[in-house]
């Protein structure tokens, strides 16, 4: 190895391919690498998430991801500001040492930024520039925040899962939810480019029900048992919601900026109410921690009921449609109800989804360097040589 202890510092807001290249380059030439994730409290992606994303991407045993909160002013002309940043970085490294890890002095700083040489000097280390012109990976955190879609190819799976806009199609039985979810995803996939990877997630609850009925028939030795013979428990709905959420996350990690979901934990709460007759706090918790951005309710009006052997019955379709709409309004969740022919429903769903995507993504602005123009009358405090 060329160096004993390499240091990489960044906001990773969010991490992208250029960051990963920087870390991998350091890992290839150092016996140990410390990656300081320096996040300010002003930023909207939690420090813990960024840390977890980098740990997933860089599993090399000699690479340590070190989270640090750094709210110091960014002023490259100020010795005081520099000292505050370096103190925060050193405190993070020292904390790792305090946990029992033996941390040798930093002898190399790897950076693609103009401040890299100064940072290295303050650690009394060599500076190793890594693709400063960003020719290999023409991307930056700023570019990703400004336009995630244009930079989607540079994002790792967990970052994609975090940023993907998730549209959920919900509705009573036999109202065309699956047909619409599949068609909506196909519509965007046909746009090509980054959208070609648009996927839809089938309803896991139906699969669970089929498996449950088969298991009960085997256990009871009675193949004539029907759906209405099943007895449901709250814990089963929790398992359904959690497994469906896991399927969503897996699909979002390898998909486009849009993910279409055939039902979700929100809908599972309503079905729990139907079969158990009570609220479902644990399922509601899954709903609360699973990000979704738009709900499309398929109305039952004008849609013939088709009994395929797995449906509860036509008698409750009106009640279910009403419950979905009432609860979405009550929770203040963005939604629309689609009616009419399949073509009309798809057109309305596309229009609403296009509007969602047009809103873009919001990131709280990070701390920015003080502009040189604002420093004309400031006296630089020189640090000791």
N, C-alpha and C positions, 0 to 999 in steps of 0.2 A: 504494500500500500504506500502511496506517495505521502499521505498525511495521516496523523494520528487521530485528530478530532476535527471534523468539518462542521461548519455552522451554516444553516440556511434559515433566512428570516423572511417572513412575508405575512400579508393579511390573509391570503388565500380566500378571497371574498368574491366569488367562490373559487375553489381549486380548479385548475384546468390543465390541459396537456403540457403547457409550458412549465408550469410548476412541477409536474411529475418528472419531466425531463431534467429539470434543475436538480431535484432530489436524487434521481437515479444517477446522474453524473457525479454528484458528491459521493454517493454510496459506492460507486465503482472505484474511487481512488482514496477512500478513507477507512481506517479501521473502525471508526465510530462517527456517526452523523447525528447531530441534534438539529431538529427542525422546529424552530420557534414559530408558533401560530400567534401572531401579535394582533389581537382584535381590540377594537375600541368598543365601549358600551353604546356608542351611537349607531353601530351597525346592526342590521336586522337579521342576519343569519347568525344563530347562536354559536358561540365559540366552541361549545361541546360538540355540535354537529360537524363543524369544520375539522375539528380534531379527529372525530370518528371517521370521517371520510378519508382523511390522509392516512390514518392507521390501517384502514381497509386496503388502500391502494399500495401502501409501502410496508410490506410484512417482513422486510429484511430484518434479521435479528439484531443487526448493529445500527439500525435507524430508530431513533427515539423522537416521537412527536411530543413537543412541549407546549402546552397552552399557556398563554400569557395575556393578561388584560393590560393594554397599553393606551392610556388616554392622554399621554403627553402631547403637547403642541408639536406639530411638524414644522420645523424651521431649520433648514439645512445650513443657515448662516449663524445659528445660535449654538454656542458651546453648552449653554444651560439646557437647551432642548435635547441636544445630542446626549448629554450626560444622563438625562432623565430616561431616555429610551434605552440606552445601554444598561442602566441600572435595572430596569424592568426585565431586560433579557437575561442579565446575570442572575437576577433573583429567581427566574424560572429555572435556569440551569442548576442553581444551587439547591433548589427544592428537590430536584431529582437526586442530587447527591445526598441530601438529607434523608431520602427514603432508602438509602443503603447502596445506591449506585455510585460506583467510583467514576467520577467524571474528570478526565484529564483536561488540561488547558486547551482552548481552541487554538489551532495552528493554521486553519484555513477557513476563509469565508467565501462561499459560493454565491454568486449573485448575477442577475441580468440587468440590474438597475445602475443608474449613474452614481448613486450614493454608495455603491459597493466598496470602492477603495477606501473611503473615509471610515466606513463601518469596520472594515478589516483592520485598519490602522488603530482604531480604538480598542480592538481586541489583541493588538500586537500580533496580528496574524497575516498570512499571505492572502492576497485577493485572487480568486480564480473566477474570471469572467466566463459566463456560460451563455453563448448566443445572444449578446446584447441587442443586435438588430432584430431579434425575433424572426429570423429567416426560416428556421426549421418548423416552428409552431407560431404562425402569425396571429397571436391571440394575447389578450391581457384581461385582467379582472374587470377593468373599466369597460372593455368591449363586450364582455359577457353580460355585465349588468345592463348595458345599454340595449343589447339585442341578443338575448339567449338563443333565439332560433337560428340566427346567422352563424352562431358559434357552437351549435349543438354538437358537432363532430368532435370538438375538443373537450367535451365534458365526460367525466367518468360516470359509471352506472348509478351510484348513489346520488350524485348531483342531479342527474337527469330525473331520477325518481322524485326528488325534492321539488324540481321546477316544473315537471309535467302538469299541464292543466287537465284536471280530471272531470269529465262530464258523466253524470249518472242518469241512466234511464230507469225509471221506476213506474210501477202501475199494478193494478189488480190483475188477477189471472186472466189469460187469454185476451189481452188488450194490445198485443204486438210489441211488448217491451224488447224481447230478444231480437225480433226482426228489425226493429228500429235501431237497436244498438249495433247490430252487425252492419246494417246499411250505412249508418253514420260513420263508423270507422272506415268502411270501404270507400266512402266518398272522399275522405281526406287522404287515404292511401293513394288514390288515383291521381292526386296532385303531383306525386313524384317528389324527387329530391329528399329532403329531410323528412317530409311527411309520409314517404313510402312505408316507413316503419310503424305507422299508426296501427294500434291494436285495440281489441275489445276483450273484456274479461267476462266470461260466461258466469251465470249465477251458480254459486256453489251450493246454495240451499237445496236446489233440486237434486243435485248429486247426492247430498247427504241424506235426503229423504228416501231416495231409491235404495241406498245402501242400508238405511235403517229398516225399511220394510222387508228387505230381503233377509236381514239378520233375524228379525222377529219371526218371520215365516219358518226359518230354519230352526230357531229355538223352540217354537211351539209345535213344529211338525205339521203346520197347517198352511199349505200354499194358497188357500182361498182367502186369507186375511187381506183386508183392503186398507186404503189410506186412512179411512175414518176409524179404523181399529187401533191406530197408533196413539200412544200416550206420550206427551211431550213434557220435557223438563227444561227449566230455565238454562241450565248449564249447556244444553245442546245448542241453544240459540247463540250463546256466547262463543262456542266452538265454531259455529257456522260463520259468525261475524269475523272472528279472528282469522280463520282460514281464508275467507274471501279477501280480507285486507292484505294478507300475505301474498295471495295471487295477484292482487293489484300492484303491489310494490315490485314483485318480480317482473311483471309485464312493463311497468313504467321504467325500470332500469334499462331495458333494451329497446324501448320504443321511441316514438317521436315526441315532440312537445305536447301532444294531445293523447290522452288515454280515455277510452270510452268504457264505462262499466255497466254491466247488466245487473242492476240492484247494488246495494251496499248495506253498511251497518244501520244506517238510518231506516231503511226499509225493513231490516230484520227486527228492529224495535217494534214496528207496526205489526209484523207477523207474530211476534211474541205476544203482543196484546191480544191478537185474534185467537191464538191457540192456548195460551196460559191464562189470559184474563187479568193480567197485571202488568205493571211497569217493569222495565228491564234495565236496572242501573248499570250492570256490567256490560251489556250490549251498548248502552248509551255512551259508556266510557270509550269503547272501541270507536264509535262514531265520532266522539270528540277529538280523538287523537289521529284520525285518518283524514287527510286533506282532500276535500272535494270543492269544486268551484261553481258547478251548475247542475241543477236537477231538472230533468225533463219527465213530466208525468204523462203517460199514455192514457187518455180518457177512454172509458168503456163504451161511451155512447156510439151507437152505429156499428160496433164491432161484434159480429156473431160469436157466441161462446162455443168453443170447441173442447169437448171433454176428451183428453188423451189418456185418462186413467190415473193421472197424477195431480189433478186439480181439485180444489176444494168444492167448487160449485159456483154456478152463475148467481145464486141468490145473494152473495155477499159482495159482488163486484162493485155495485154502487157505493156501498159503505166503505170499501177499501179505497176507492178513488177519492172519496170525500176525506178520509182520514189522511191520505198522503198530502192532499192539498192544504187541509187545515193545519197539519203539523208543520209543513214547510213555511206557511205564513206565520204561524206562532213563533217559530224559531228565527224568523227573518232571513231564511236561506234563499239565495237567488234561484228562481225556478220559472218554468212556464208549463202550461198544459197544452198538449197538441191534440187536435181533433181532425176529423175528415178522413180522406183516403190516405193510404200509405205514402203516396207521393207528396201530399200536402203536409203530412206530419214530418217527413224527412226534410222538406224545404224549410219548415219552421224551425226544426232542430238545427239545421245548418246555419240559418240566419242568426240564431241565438249563440251558437258556438263561434261563428265568425266574430260576433260582437265581443264575446269573452276574450278571444285571442287578440283582438284589436286593442283591448285595454292594456295589453303588455304586462310586464312584470315590474313590481315596485321593490326597490331596495333603498333603505335609508342611506344617504350619502356618507361615505367614510370621511374621516378627518383628512383634510387636504393641506398640502404644504402652503405656507405663507408665500404669496407671490413676491418676487424680488422687487417689483415696483412699490410694494408697501414698505420696503425696507430702506428706502433712500436716505432717510434721516436717522436710521438706527445705527448704533455703534456696535460693531461685532465684538463680542467678548472672546478674546483669544484664549485658547487652552494652553497649558504649559507644553512645551516641546519635549 
